[in-house]
Each structure stands twice: as structure tokens, then as C-alpha cells.
Amino acid sequence: MDVLVLIGRILFVLLFLNSAVGHLTMTRTLAGYAESRGVPAAFAATAGSGVLMAAGALSVLLGVWADLGALLLAVFLFPTALLMHAFWKEGDAQARQTETVAFLKDISLGGAALMLIAFFSYAGHDLGLTITGPLFRIS
């Protein structure tokens, strides 16, 4: 089971690591897009979300307080879904569909992150292939 959990951790964080690199290397460009979506303090939000994704993804990947890492990813995902992918504001049908898919992706990944918080908090000390046990205790 340890190897399956490790493979799952690796696959789960690929999107976040890739996005974090983009947020941290193309901050100004991505901040312009965030600003066009109405995000306040777009530059700071873009850089901060890059750091949040990197920290959360590395925590889950390496198994260093992986429950906290999953929480950081959930904290990123739910507001991002609401702020960046507000499909209900789109007038164009194609744009609405694109934003609906992105919104649902973020909400679904947020749900998976919540499950990971519970999983790592509950079974974290019994899992192999992690550096630390969980930070939180869920019984």
C-alpha cells in the first residue's frame, strides 16, 4: 500500500508543482490575467498562490506533514475556483463551458485535498515512505 500511496502523491502534485513554477516565473503575466478576473492585489495574490502551491505540493510529495500540505492546497483551490473561474459571469457559451470545467476541476481537486487531509491525519503514522507523520490528529 505504501508504494500506491506514494505513486498517488506524486501524480496528485504534478499539476500544482507545474502551476507553482509558472506562478513564480511568470508572475507579472499571470497577475495581469488575475487582475482581469477581478482579483484584488493580483501581483501579490499570484506570487502568494505560487508559494502556497509549491509548499503544499512539496509537503504532500515528500510526506512532510502531508496533511498540512493538503490543507494548503485546499486553501488555494476553493478561492481560486470562485475568483478565477466564475462561469456564471460568462456571457459567451464557449467561455462559460471552459470556465465551468476549470471551476469543477478546482472544486474536485479541493475535495481530494480534503480527503487527503483526513487520510494523512488518520493513517499518517502507519504509512511508510514519508519523512514525518501528520501534524493534525483526526480520530
Secondary structure, DSSP 8 states (H G I E B T S, - for coil): -HHHHHHHHHHHHHHHHHHHHHHHHSHHHHHHHHHHTT-TTHHHHHHHHHHHHHHHHHHHHHTSSHHHHHHHHHHHHHHHHHHH--GGG--SHHHHHHHHHHHHHHHHHHHHHHHHHHHHHHHGGG-SS-SS--SS---
